[in-house]
Amino acid sequence: MIYQNEDQLKEGCQSILDWREGDVRILDERGFQGELIDDLIYTAVFSPDSAIQEVAAFLIRRGAARLGIIPASIQSLYEAMGKGEVSGFTVPAINIRGLTYDVAQAVFRAAKKGDAGPVIFEIARSEIGYTRQRPLEYACAVLAAAIKTGWRGPVFLQGDHFQINAKRFAAEGERETQAVRDLIREAILASFYNIDIDTSTLVDLSHPTIKDQQRMNFTLAAELTALIRDLEPDGITVSVGGEIGEVGGKNSTVEELQAFMDGYLEELERRGPT
């Protein structure tokens, strides 16, 4: 069912959810996981009334939190893996381009069956465009799937390849950069606490040194990282990824990685604490 107005929505939630003063109480967990969560995600995605969409999205997100389903950053796990404190597994990252609610349910069911650990649900800037899934819609679909399948614990949502388009940047650099800034803001508000900045499209191989080839890449990546640090909620360190070369053409090299990281860290230090 797609709720058409607030009265319908309240009737559907009666005796299952109670919400007031900006919070949600779950009165009937099984009822919430049953048809109601289906109706809420369909309403959040398909209702013609934006106000009802917002209420449905709020109920999904707050209801998920009540059940211990929490959007999270994978930063601390990656740090532990880098230090060798944990090992023996990988973290799959899955881009869902359609039927997100249904596909995410299949992922959670498989993870539960296999007693698997973390899984990243991601969507790229290009995919957001051609699938018409804004970050909030994508987040709600994944969280609703977690509710439906009985998943508990962290859910890792990632903005994948938040990429600068080289042609648009060459024509209107500030406008293209602002579009990525705006998407970062939108994603963090939707609880995407893992973001892959992709400014590798700006690598210029015509320069004589590798550092100069990577300069625009690491400079803009650092700028966008600083923005993320300004926007991240208290107590959360957003996991930030970067790119050093376009997919295809040739393999990236250790020297390119080193040049990117050296320049990136220099730029971050110049911009102050992050």
N, C-alpha and C positions, 0 to 999 in steps of 0.2 A: 504494500500500500504506500502511496505517496500522499502525505498529509498536505491538504490544501490551505489550511488555516490553523491558527493556534488552538481553537476549540477542538478540532479533530485531533491535534497532537496531544493535548491534555487528556482527552478521552482515551487515546491509545496507551498513554503512560499510566493511567489510573491504576492504583494498587501495585504498580511495578517500580516506578520512579517518582521521587518527590524532589522538586527543585525549588529553591527559594534563596534569596539573599546571595546569589552568585555561587551556589554550591548544589550538589546533587547527592541524594541519599538513595540507595538501592533497597527497595522493599522486598523484591522478589527476584533473586539472582537468576533462577531458571527461566522466569518469564522474560527477563532482560535478554538472556542469551537466545531465546526462542524467536518468535516472529517479530518482536519489538525491535531488535537490533537490525533485522532486515529492513523494516519500515523506516527506521531512522536513517540508515545510510542511503536508501533510495531517495528519501526526502532531502537529505543534505546534498545529493548530487542532482536530482531531477526536478525538485519542486520549482514551479515558476515564481514563487514568492521568495525573494532573497532574505526577508526577515525570518521566515520559517526555516529556510536553509541554515541560517546562523544558529537558531535555537537547536535544531537537530544536531549540528556539528558540536555545539557546546555540550549537549547531553552525551554524545559519544565520547568526547575527550574527557569530560569530568567523570563519566561513568567508568571509563577505562581506568582512570587514576584510582578510583575507589576500589577497583578489583586488583590493584597492584600492577597494572599494565602501564609502564612509564616510558615515554620517549626519552632516550638517553644518548650520551656521547660515548663513543667507543675508545676515546683517548686513553683512558687509564689501562684498558686491556692491551692496546697497542704498545704503550710504554712498557708494560710488564713483559710482553712478548719480546720487545727489543732488548730488554735486560736479561732475557733468558729465564725469567721467573716462571713462565708458563710456556708450554710447547706441546707439540704432538697433534695439532689440529690447525685447520685453516678457517677463515671466516668468509663464507660465500656472500657475494653481493649480487642481488637479483634486480634487474630492471623490469618493471611490470608496465607494459604499454597499453593494456586493455583488459577488461574484466578484472580490475584490480582487486575488488572485494573477494571474488571467487578464487583468483589465483593465490592471493595472500592466505586464504584459508587452507589451500592445498599445501602451501609452504609450512604453515604452522602445524598442520596435522602430521606432515612428514617429519618435522623437527621433533615433535613430541614422540612419535613412534620410534624414531631412532635415538631418542635421548640426546639430541644434538644441542649444541651451545648457541652462540650468537649467529644471527643472520642479519645482513644489511638489506633493507629495502630502499632502492634508489631510483631516481628519475633524473634524466639529464635536461638541461635547458632546452635542447632541440625537441626532446620528447614531450616536455611540458607544452611546447608550442603545437606540435602536430597531433597530439592526442587530446589536447584541450583539458588536461588535468592540472589545475593549479595546485600548489603545494598543500593548501589546506584540504582540498578534496582528496588528494592522494593520502595524506596523513590520516584523515578520517576513515578512508576505506581500509587501510592497513590496521588501524586500531579497532575498527568494527570487526574485522576478521579475527583479531586476537580475542576479542570478547566472545565471538561466536564459537570459537574452537576451544575455549578454556585455557588459552595461553596465559601464563603469569610471568611477570618479570620485565626486564628492559626490552624495549623495541627500538631498533636503530634505523632511523630515517636519514637518508643521505641525499643531498643535492649533488648529482653526478655531473661532471663536465659542465659546470657553470662557466661556459666558454665565451670568450670574446671572438666575435666574427671578424676575421681579418679584413674583408672587403668593406664591411660597414665601418670598421675602425679607421681604415684609410680615408674614407670619405668624411666621416663625422665621429672623430675619436671620443670626444666628451659625451656625446649622446649615446654611443654604444657602451661606453664604460658605465654611464649612469643606469642603463638598462640592467646591467649585471648587479650594480649596487642595489637597485630596487628589488631585484629578484632575491638577493641575499637577505634583505630585510623581510621580505614576504616569507621566505623559507624559515627563517629563525622564529618568526611569530607563529608559524605552523608547527613548531617543535622539531624542525630539521636541525639536529645538533651535530651533524657531520656534513661537511661541505667540501667538495673538490673544486678548487679554483683552477680553471684551465685558460691560461694566457699564453700557452705554448704556440698558438697560431701566430704570435707576434715575433717568434724567433726569426732572425734575419741572417741567413747563411752568407750573405755578401760581405759581411765584416771579416776582417783578417784574424781576429782572436775569438776564441770560444766565448769568453766573458762578454765581449761586445755583441756577439750573436745572441746571447741570452739576456742582454741587458733590459730590453723592454719587457721581456717575460718576467724576470725576477722583480723588477721595479714595480710593475703593476700588481703582481701577485702579493707583494708585501703590502701595498696600499690596501688591497682588498682584505688581506688578513687583519690589518689594523682595524678596518671597519667591523669585521666579524667580532674582534675582541671588544670593541665598544658596544656591540649590540647583544652579546651573549648574556643570558640571565645570570644572576648571582649564583655561585656554587656550581656552575657548569662551564667546563672548558670545551668549546666546540672543537671537534677534530677537523683539522684543515689539511687537505691534500693539495698537491701541486702537480704540474706536468712539465716535462722538459723537452718533449718533442711530439710532433704529430704522429698519429698511428699510420703506418705504411711508409713506403719510401726507403727508410733505412733504420737500423737499430740505433737506439740512443747509446751513448758511450759513458763510461765512468767519468771521463774528463768533462763531459757536458753536465752530468749530475753535480760534480764538484763545483764547477763554475756557477751553476744555478744556485746551489746551496750557499756558497760563499757570498754571492751577491745578495741573495734573499736575506740572509742573516744580517749583513751589513745594513741593508735598507731598513729592516725591522729595528735594529739598534738606533739608527738615525732618527727614526720616528718616535722613539721613546718606549717605555715599558709596554709590553703586550701580554 
